[in-house]
């Protein structure tokens, strides 16, 4: 097109010059040594223009011929890149549709010509896992890393995700842990670690990353606190199953103050410690007393009555002090009845238990009172209280005590007592 335009311009210029000079074509004489050239001015100008044009295009033709191999190579590269892009698009489409074999073939077919082969290899690794070929999956992941070692994060994140999907949870956590060392503040890494820790019930790991989860806004402050609470409660349960009182006590001491002030966490710690027989534990008595003083909680008061810290007089004194502010609290009266039984104050115990039943018919109050009257040789009355207790046991739907707090896991439907720790007897026959 450019050549055609150039020819037209030259022809038009030639016509204009011819029209302008038709009356006087001019005369040019060039002499050099023995050579003499005579011609018209118009002819000389035309010859110069034509010569310039021929020379220009001759040079361009020679240059094009000289660089022809390079031009052909560039054209081939562009053609291969277009093919690689088409194969990538085809492979990703097949991958999304779950056609694993087709996806793998398309992704790998022109991978050596791809502008970013790492993308092809990562997608091929997903296709290989879809076909269940884990060795090929790992091979493609290695090739993805070799294709771009500077972008290791993308490879390792994909590897962790695939390992998790395959059920290789421990391997996935190891991959993420190594990533976290190199990228301690990476939000996506922390989020996947959180999800994986919850799935694995890896509570120690969850506690380890909980502060970063909160600070980097991977989750809300409220959610981070809930995760800590769930982790501590699960660890309490684990240590209780192992009868490891010392491990549970060490965990409590390492907990942040904010967690130790939560009623639901205090409840879980206290109930498991009591279940493990933490008698004579003045520290636990103080923990429960402080929690009750901060915020009244029937569930903690209930546990206080089950605790034998070794100084029942101290416990009775505390509970009587609470009674001045909670005179009609059935749970507190039950607790006082139990403490008085432990201190062999039979009549005080009877009075507190009867008052508890007057306020609210709790099955455990009936049971405790029946046990006390049996000890006092009032067999008929004891049997009647036992019978009343049975009518309020699970299924009756009456007299249930509240869970430790709104954020705690609710008791099972139909339960008439607080949730119990493993091995904990919620209706004990106190020794009288």
C-alpha positions as CSV (number, residue, x, y, z in Angstrom):
1,X,0.0,0.0,0.0
2,X,2.8,2.4,0.9
3,X,4.6,1.6,-2.5
4,X,1.4,2.3,-4.4
5,X,0.9,5.6,-2.7
6,X,4.6,6.6,-3.4
7,X,4.3,5.8,-7.1
8,X,1.1,7.8,-7.4
9,X,2.7,10.8,-5.6
10,X,5.7,10.6,-8.0
11,X,3.5,10.4,-11.1
12,X,1.4,13.4,-10.0
13,X,4.5,15.4,-9.3
14,X,5.9,14.4,-12.7
15,X,2.8,15.6,-14.4
16,X,2.7,18.8,-12.5
17,X,6.4,19.5,-13.4
18,X,5.8,18.6,-17.1
19,X,2.8,21.0,-17.2
20,X,4.8,23.8,-15.5
21,X,7.8,23.4,-17.8
22,X,6.3,22.5,-21.1
23,X,7.2,25.9,-22.6
24,X,10.8,25.8,-21.3
25,X,12.3,22.4,-20.3
26,X,15.6,24.0,-19.3
27,X,19.2,23.0,-20.2
28,X,21.8,21.2,-18.1
29,X,25.5,20.7,-19.0
30,X,27.7,18.6,-16.9
31,X,31.4,18.3,-17.8
32,X,34.0,16.2,-16.0
33,X,37.5,15.7,-17.6
34,X,36.8,14.0,-20.9
35,X,33.1,13.4,-20.1
36,X,30.3,15.7,-21.0
37,X,26.6,15.2,-20.3
38,X,23.9,17.4,-21.9
39,X,20.3,17.1,-21.0
40,X,17.1,19.0,-20.2
41,X,16.5,20.2,-16.6
42,X,13.2,18.4,-16.5
43,X,14.7,15.1,-17.5
44,X,17.5,15.4,-14.9
45,X,15.0,16.1,-12.1
46,X,12.9,13.2,-13.1
47,X,15.9,10.9,-13.3
48,X,17.0,11.9,-9.9
49,X,13.6,11.3,-8.3
50,X,13.3,7.9,-10.0
51,X,16.9,7.0,-9.1
52,X,16.3,7.9,-5.4
53,X,13.1,5.8,-5.3
54,X,14.8,2.8,-6.9
55,X,17.8,3.1,-4.6
56,X,15.6,3.4,-1.5
57,X,13.5,0.3,-2.3
58,X,16.6,-1.7,-3.4
59,X,18.2,-1.0,0.0
60,X,15.0,-2.0,1.8
61,X,14.8,-5.2,-0.3
62,X,18.4,-6.1,0.5
63,X,17.9,-5.3,4.2
64,X,14.7,-7.5,4.3
65,X,16.6,-10.3,2.6
66,X,19.5,-10.0,5.1
67,X,17.1,-10.2,8.1
68,X,14.7,-12.7,6.7
69,X,15.8,-15.5,9.1
70,X,15.1,-13.2,12.1
71,X,11.7,-12.2,10.7
72,X,10.8,-15.8,10.1
73,X,11.9,-16.7,13.7
74,X,9.8,-13.9,15.2
75,X,6.8,-15.0,13.2
76,X,7.2,-18.6,14.3
77,X,7.5,-17.5,18.0
78,X,4.4,-15.5,17.8
79,X,2.6,-18.4,16.1
80,X,3.8,-20.8,18.9
81,X,2.7,-18.3,21.6
82,X,-0.8,-18.0,20.0
83,X,-1.0,-21.8,20.0
84,X,0.2,-22.0,23.7
85,X,-2.4,-19.4,24.7
86,X,-5.1,-21.4,22.9
87,X,-4.0,-24.6,24.6
88,X,-4.0,-22.9,28.0
89,X,-7.5,-21.6,27.4
90,X,-8.6,-25.0,26.3
91,X,-6.9,-26.7,29.2
92,X,-8.4,-24.4,31.8
93,X,-11.9,-24.8,30.3
94,X,-11.5,-28.6,30.5
95,X,-10.2,-28.4,34.0
96,X,-13.2,-26.4,35.2
97,X,-15.5,-29.0,33.6
98,X,-13.7,-31.9,35.3
99,X,-12.3,-33.4,32.1
100,X,-8.9,-34.1,33.8
101,X,-7.1,-36.0,31.0
102,X,-8.1,-33.6,28.3
103,X,-7.1,-30.7,30.6
104,X,-3.7,-32.2,31.3
105,X,-3.0,-32.9,27.6
106,X,-3.9,-29.4,26.5
107,X,-2.0,-27.7,29.3
108,X,1.2,-29.6,28.6
109,X,1.1,-29.7,24.8
110,X,2.6,-26.3,24.2
111,X,3.9,-25.5,27.7
112,X,7.5,-24.8,26.5
113,X,6.2,-22.0,24.3
114,X,4.0,-20.5,27.0
115,X,4.8,-17.0,28.2
116,X,4.2,-18.1,31.8
117,X,4.6,-21.9,32.0
118,X,4.1,-21.9,35.7
119,X,0.4,-21.3,35.2
120,X,0.2,-24.4,32.9
121,X,2.1,-26.6,35.4
122,X,0.0,-25.5,38.4
123,X,-3.2,-26.2,36.5
124,X,-1.8,-29.6,35.2
125,X,-1.1,-30.5,38.9
126,X,-4.7,-30.0,39.7
127,X,-5.7,-32.1,36.7
128,X,-3.3,-34.9,37.8
129,X,-4.8,-34.9,41.3
130,X,-8.3,-35.1,39.7
131,X,-7.2,-38.3,38.0
132,X,-5.7,-39.6,41.3
133,X,-2.1,-39.6,40.0
134,X,-0.3,-38.0,43.0
135,X,3.2,-38.7,41.7
136,X,2.5,-36.8,38.5
137,X,0.9,-34.0,40.6
138,X,4.1,-33.6,42.6
139,X,6.1,-33.7,39.3
140,X,4.1,-30.8,37.9
141,X,4.5,-28.9,41.1
142,X,8.3,-29.3,40.9
143,X,8.2,-28.2,37.3
144,X,6.1,-25.1,38.2
145,X,8.7,-24.1,40.8
146,X,11.6,-24.6,38.2
147,X,9.7,-22.5,35.7
148,X,9.7,-19.5,38.1
149,X,11.6,-20.0,41.4
150,X,10.9,-16.4,42.3
151,X,7.2,-17.1,42.7
152,X,7.5,-20.0,45.1
153,X,4.5,-18.7,47.1
154,X,2.0,-19.6,44.4
155,X,3.5,-23.1,44.0
156,X,3.4,-23.9,47.8
157,X,-0.1,-22.4,48.3
158,X,-1.3,-24.6,45.4
159,X,0.5,-27.6,46.9
160,X,-1.0,-27.1,50.4
161,X,-4.5,-26.7,48.9
162,X,-4.1,-29.9,46.8
163,X,-2.7,-31.8,49.8
164,X,-5.6,-30.7,51.9
165,X,-8.2,-31.7,49.3
166,X,-6.5,-35.1,49.1
167,X,-6.8,-35.6,52.8
168,X,-3.0,-35.2,53.4
169,X,-3.7,-32.8,56.3
170,X,-0.4,-33.1,58.1
171,X,1.6,-32.6,54.9
172,X,-0.5,-29.6,54.1
173,X,0.1,-28.1,57.5
174,X,3.9,-28.7,57.1
175,X,3.8,-26.9,53.8
176,X,1.9,-24.0,55.2
177,X,4.2,-23.8,58.3
178,X,7.2,-23.5,56.0
179,X,5.5,-20.8,54.0
180,X,4.6,-18.9,57.2
181,X,8.3,-18.8,58.1
182,X,9.1,-17.0,54.8
183,X,5.9,-15.0,54.8
184,X,4.9,-14.4,58.4
185,X,2.3,-11.8,57.6
186,X,0.6,-13.3,54.5
187,X,-3.1,-13.3,55.0
188,X,-4.0,-16.2,52.7
189,X,-1.4,-18.4,54.4
190,X,-2.8,-17.6,57.8
191,X,-6.4,-18.1,56.7
192,X,-5.6,-21.5,55.3
193,X,-3.7,-22.5,58.4
194,X,-6.7,-21.5,60.5
195,X,-9.1,-23.5,58.5
196,X,-6.7,-26.5,58.4
197,X,-6.1,-26.3,62.2
198,X,-9.8,-26.3,62.9
199,X,-10.2,-29.3,60.6
200,X,-7.3,-31.2,62.2
201,X,-8.3,-30.0,65.7
202,X,-4.8,-28.8,66.1
203,X,-5.6,-26.5,69.0
204,X,-2.0,-25.6,69.9
205,X,-1.4,-24.4,66.3
206,X,-4.6,-22.4,66.4
207,X,-3.6,-20.6,69.6
208,X,-0.1,-20.0,68.0
209,X,-1.6,-18.0,65.1
210,X,-4.6,-16.5,66.8
211,X,-2.8,-13.2,67.6
212,X,-1.8,-12.8,63.9
213,X,-5.3,-13.7,62.8
214,X,-6.6,-10.8,64.8
215,X,-3.9,-8.2,64.0
216,X,-3.9,-8.8,60.3
217,X,-7.7,-8.9,60.3
218,X,-7.9,-12.4,58.9
219,X,-10.9,-12.7,61.2
220,X,-12.7,-10.3,63.6
221,X,-11.6,-9.8,67.2
222,X,-14.8,-11.5,68.4
223,X,-14.1,-14.5,66.2
224,X,-10.5,-14.7,67.3
225,X,-11.6,-14.8,70.9
226,X,-14.1,-17.5,70.1
227,X,-11.3,-19.5,68.4
228,X,-9.1,-19.2,71.5
229,X,-12.0,-20.2,73.8
230,X,-12.8,-23.2,71.7
231,X,-9.1,-24.2,71.6
232,X,-8.6,-23.9,75.4
233,X,-11.8,-25.8,76.1
234,X,-10.8,-28.6,73.7
235,X,-7.3,-28.8,75.3
236,X,-9.0,-29.0,78.8
237,X,-11.0,-31.9,77.5
238,X,-7.9,-33.6,76.0
239,X,-5.9,-33.3,79.3
240,X,-8.9,-34.5,81.3
241,X,-9.1,-37.6,79.2
242,X,-5.4,-38.2,80.0
243,X,-5.9,-37.4,83.7
244,X,-3.2,-34.8,83.4
245,X,-4.0,-32.3,86.1
246,X,-0.6,-30.6,85.9
247,X,-0.8,-30.0,82.1
248,X,-4.2,-28.5,82.6
249,X,-3.0,-26.2,85.3
250,X,0.0,-25.1,83.2
251,X,-2.3,-24.3,80.3
252,X,-4.5,-22.2,82.6
253,X,-1.5,-20.2,83.8
254,X,-0.3,-19.5,80.3
255,X,-3.7,-18.3,79.1
256,X,-4.1,-14.6,78.5
257,X,-5.9,-12.7,81.2
258,X,-8.8,-11.9,78.9
259,X,-9.5,-15.6,78.4
260,X,-9.2,-16.4,82.1
261,X,-11.9,-13.8,82.8
262,X,-14.4,-15.5,80.6
263,X,-17.1,-17.3,82.5
264,X,-17.4,-20.1,79.9
265,X,-13.6,-20.8,80.0
266,X,-13.6,-20.7,83.8
267,X,-16.5,-23.1,83.8
268,X,-14.7,-25.6,81.5
269,X,-11.5,-25.4,83.5
270,X,-13.2,-25.8,86.9
271,X,-15.5,-28.7,85.9
272,X,-12.6,-30.7,84.4
273,X,-10.4,-30.0,87.4
274,X,-13.2,-31.1,89.7
275,X,-13.8,-34.2,87.6
276,X,-10.1,-35.1,88.0
277,X,-10.4,-34.8,91.8
278,X,-8.7,-31.5,92.4
279,X,-9.4,-31.6,96.1
280,X,-7.6,-29.2,98.3
281,X,-7.1,-26.8,95.4
282,X,-7.2,-23.3,97.0
283,X,-6.2,-21.8,93.7
284,X,-9.3,-23.2,92.0
285,X,-11.5,-22.0,94.8
286,X,-10.1,-18.5,94.3
287,X,-10.6,-18.7,90.6
288,X,-14.3,-19.6,91.0
289,X,-14.9,-17.1,93.7
290,X,-13.3,-14.2,91.7
291,X,-15.4,-15.1,88.6
292,X,-18.6,-15.2,90.6
293,X,-17.7,-11.9,92.2
294,X,-17.1,-10.3,88.8
295,X,-20.3,-11.5,87.3
296,X,-22.9,-13.7,88.9
297,X,-23.2,-17.0,87.1
298,X,-25.4,-19.9,88.4
299,X,-23.2,-22.5,86.6
300,X,-20.1,-21.3,88.5
301,X,-22.0,-21.3,91.8
302,X,-23.1,-24.8,91.0
303,X,-19.5,-26.0,90.5
304,X,-18.4,-24.2,93.7
305,X,-20.6,-26.6,95.6
306,X,-18.8,-29.6,94.0
307,X,-15.3,-28.3,94.9
308,X,-13.6,-29.5,98.0
309,X,-10.8,-27.0,98.5
310,X,-9.9,-28.4,101.9
311,X,-11.5,-25.5,103.9
312,X,-15.2,-26.0,103.8
313,X,-15.7,-23.3,106.5
314,X,-14.2,-20.8,104.1
315,X,-16.5,-21.9,101.3
316,X,-19.6,-21.8,103.4
317,X,-18.7,-18.3,104.5
318,X,-18.3,-17.1,100.9
319,X,-21.5,-18.7,99.9
320,X,-23.4,-17.2,102.8
321,X,-22.1,-13.8,101.8
322,X,-23.4,-14.3,98.3
323,X,-26.8,-15.3,99.8
324,X,-27.3,-11.8,101.1
325,X,-27.4,-10.6,97.5
326,X,-29.1,-13.7,96.0
327,X,-31.6,-14.7,98.8
328,X,-33.9,-16.6,96.4
329,X,-31.3,-18.3,94.2
330,X,-32.1,-22.1,94.0
331,X,-28.6,-23.0,92.7
332,X,-26.9,-21.0,95.5
333,X,-29.1,-22.7,98.1
334,X,-28.3,-26.1,96.6
335,X,-24.6,-25.2,96.8
336,X,-24.9,-24.2,100.5
337,X,-26.7,-27.4,101.3
338,X,-23.9,-29.5,99.8
339,X,-21.2,-27.5,101.6
340,X,-23.1,-27.9,104.9
341,X,-23.4,-31.7,104.3
342,X,-19.6,-31.8,103.8
343,X,-19.2,-29.9,107.1
344,X,-21.7,-32.2,108.8
345,X,-24.1,-29.4,109.6
346,X,-27.1,-31.6,109.0
347,X,-29.9,-29.2,110.0
348,X,-28.4,-26.2,108.1
349,X,-28.0,-28.5,105.1
350,X,-31.6,-29.6,105.3
351,X,-32.9,-26.0,105.6
352,X,-30.9,-24.9,102.6
353,X,-32.0,-27.8,100.5
354,X,-35.7,-27.4,101.4
355,X,-35.5,-23.7,100.7
356,X,-33.9,-24.5,97.3
357,X,-36.7,-26.8,96.4
358,X,-39.2,-24.2,97.4
359,X,-37.7,-21.7,95.1
360,X,-37.2,-24.1,92.2
361,X,-37.5,-27.9,92.0
362,X,-34.1,-29.1,90.9
363,X,-33.5,-32.9,90.7
364,X,-30.2,-32.7,92.4
365,X,-31.7,-30.8,95.4
366,X,-34.2,-33.7,95.8
367,X,-31.3,-36.2,95.5
368,X,-29.2,-34.5,98.0
369,X,-32.0,-34.1,100.5
370,X,-33.0,-37.7,100.0
371,X,-29.4,-38.8,100.8
372,X,-29.3,-36.5,103.9
373,X,-32.7,-37.8,105.2
374,X,-31.5,-41.4,104.6
375,X,-28.5,-40.7,106.8
376,X,-30.8,-39.2,109.4
377,X,-32.9,-42.4,109.4
378,X,-36.0,-40.8,107.8
379,X,-36.4,-43.5,105.3
380,X,-39.9,-42.7,104.1
381,X,-39.2,-39.1,103.4
382,X,-35.9,-40.0,101.7
383,X,-37.7,-42.4,99.3
384,X,-40.2,-39.7,98.5
385,X,-37.5,-37.2,97.6
386,X,-35.7,-39.8,95.5
387,X,-39.0,-40.4,93.6
388,X,-39.3,-36.7,93.0
389,X,-35.8,-36.5,91.7
390,X,-36.5,-39.3,89.2
391,X,-39.5,-37.4,87.8
392,X,-37.2,-34.4,87.0
393,X,-34.4,-36.4,85.4
394,X,-33.8,-36.0,81.6
395,X,-37.0,-36.3,79.6
396,X,-39.1,-34.4,82.2
397,X,-38.0,-31.1,80.9
398,X,-38.2,-29.4,84.3
399,X,-35.7,-27.9,86.7
400,X,-32.8,-27.5,84.2
401,X,-29.9,-25.4,85.2
402,X,-28.5,-22.8,82.7
403,X,-25.4,-23.3,80.6
404,X,-22.3,-21.4,81.8
405,X,-22.8,-18.5,79.4
406,X,-24.5,-17.5,76.2
407,X,-21.3,-18.2,74.2
408,X,-21.0,-21.8,75.5
409,X,-22.2,-24.8,73.8
410,X,-25.8,-25.5,74.9
411,X,-26.7,-28.6,76.7
412,X,-28.5,-31.3,74.8
413,X,-32.2,-31.0,74.5
414,X,-34.1,-32.5,77.4
415,X,-31.1,-32.4,79.8
416,X,-32.1,-31.5,83.3
417,X,-28.5,-30.7,84.6
418,X,-25.4,-28.9,83.7
419,X,-23.1,-30.5,81.1
420,X,-20.7,-32.8,82.9
421,X,-17.0,-33.4,82.3
422,X,-15.9,-36.9,81.4
423,X,-16.2,-39.1,84.5
424,X,-18.0,-36.4,86.5
425,X,-21.0,-37.5,88.6
426,X,-23.5,-34.7,88.5
427,X,-25.8,-36.3,91.2
428,X,-23.3,-37.5,93.8
429,X,-24.4,-39.3,97.0
430,X,-22.4,-37.1,99.4
431,X,-20.7,-38.8,102.2
432,X,-22.6,-38.0,105.4
